Amino acid sequence: MTNRVELRVSVPDRPGVIAEVATLAGRLGIYIANLDTADSVEGGGVLVIVIEATGADAYESGLRELGYEVTRSDGS
C-alpha cells in the first residue's frame, strides 16, 4: 500500500483556484489521487487533496508560497 497524505487547502471563491493548485502539482510531478471541494458559508471553501507522501513537503510549501493556508494529515 502506498503512503498518502491528505491536504486541506483553504481557498478563496474565485475563478482559477483549482487550476492553480493542480498546475503546481503538475509542475512538481505530483500525482493527485483524489480532490474534493467543500463550500464554506463564510465564503471561499476547502479543497481536500490526497497525494502520495513522496513530494508532499514540496507541494505543501509551494501552496503556502502561493498564499494558501494548508492543514496536513498523514493518515497515521
C-alpha positions as CSV (number, residue, x, y, z in Angstrom):
1,M,0.0,0.0,0.0
2,T,1.2,3.5,-0.9
3,N,1.6,6.1,1.8
4,R,-0.7,9.0,1.1
5,V,-1.2,12.4,2.6
6,E,-4.4,14.5,2.8
7,L,-4.0,18.2,2.5
8,R,-6.9,20.6,3.3
9,V,-6.4,23.9,1.5
10,S,-8.5,26.9,2.4
11,V,-9.2,28.7,-0.9
12,P,-11.0,31.9,-1.9
13,D,-14.1,31.9,-4.0
14,R,-12.6,33.0,-7.4
15,P,-12.1,31.5,-10.8
16,G,-8.9,29.6,-11.4
17,V,-8.1,28.4,-7.9
18,I,-8.4,24.7,-8.8
19,A,-6.3,25.2,-11.9
20,E,-3.6,27.0,-9.9
21,V,-3.5,24.2,-7.3
22,A,-3.4,21.5,-9.9
23,T,-0.8,23.2,-12.1
24,L,1.5,23.4,-9.1
25,A,1.1,19.7,-8.5
26,G,1.9,19.1,-12.2
27,R,5.0,21.3,-12.2
28,L,6.3,19.3,-9.2
29,G,5.4,16.0,-10.7
30,I,2.9,15.1,-8.0
31,Y,0.0,12.8,-8.8
32,I,-3.3,13.9,-7.2
33,A,-5.1,10.7,-6.2
34,N,-8.3,12.5,-5.2
35,L,-9.6,16.0,-5.0
36,D,-12.8,17.1,-3.3
37,T,-14.3,20.5,-2.7
38,A,-16.4,21.9,0.2
39,D,-18.0,25.3,0.3
40,S,-17.9,27.4,3.3
41,V,-20.8,29.6,4.5
42,E,-18.2,32.3,5.3
43,G,-17.2,32.4,1.6
44,G,-14.5,30.5,-0.2
45,G,-14.1,26.9,0.6
46,V,-11.7,24.0,1.2
47,L,-10.0,21.7,-1.3
48,V,-9.3,18.3,0.2
49,I,-6.4,16.8,-1.8
50,V,-5.0,13.3,-1.5
51,I,-1.5,12.8,-2.8
52,E,1.4,10.4,-2.5
53,A,3.6,11.1,0.6
54,T,6.6,11.5,-1.7
55,G,6.7,15.1,-2.7
56,A,4.1,16.2,-0.1
57,D,6.6,18.6,1.7
58,A,7.4,20.4,-1.6
59,Y,3.7,20.6,-2.6
60,E,2.7,21.9,0.8
61,S,5.5,24.5,0.7
62,G,4.5,25.6,-2.8
63,L,0.9,26.0,-1.8
64,R,1.9,28.2,1.2
65,E,4.1,30.3,-1.1
66,L,1.1,30.9,-3.3
67,G,-0.7,32.2,-0.2
68,Y,-2.9,29.3,0.7
69,E,-3.5,28.1,4.3
70,V,-2.8,24.3,4.4
71,T,-3.6,21.7,7.0
72,R,-1.9,18.3,6.6
73,S,-3.0,14.8,7.8
74,D,-0.6,11.9,7.2
75,G,-3.2,9.3,8.0
76,S,-1.2,7.7,10.8
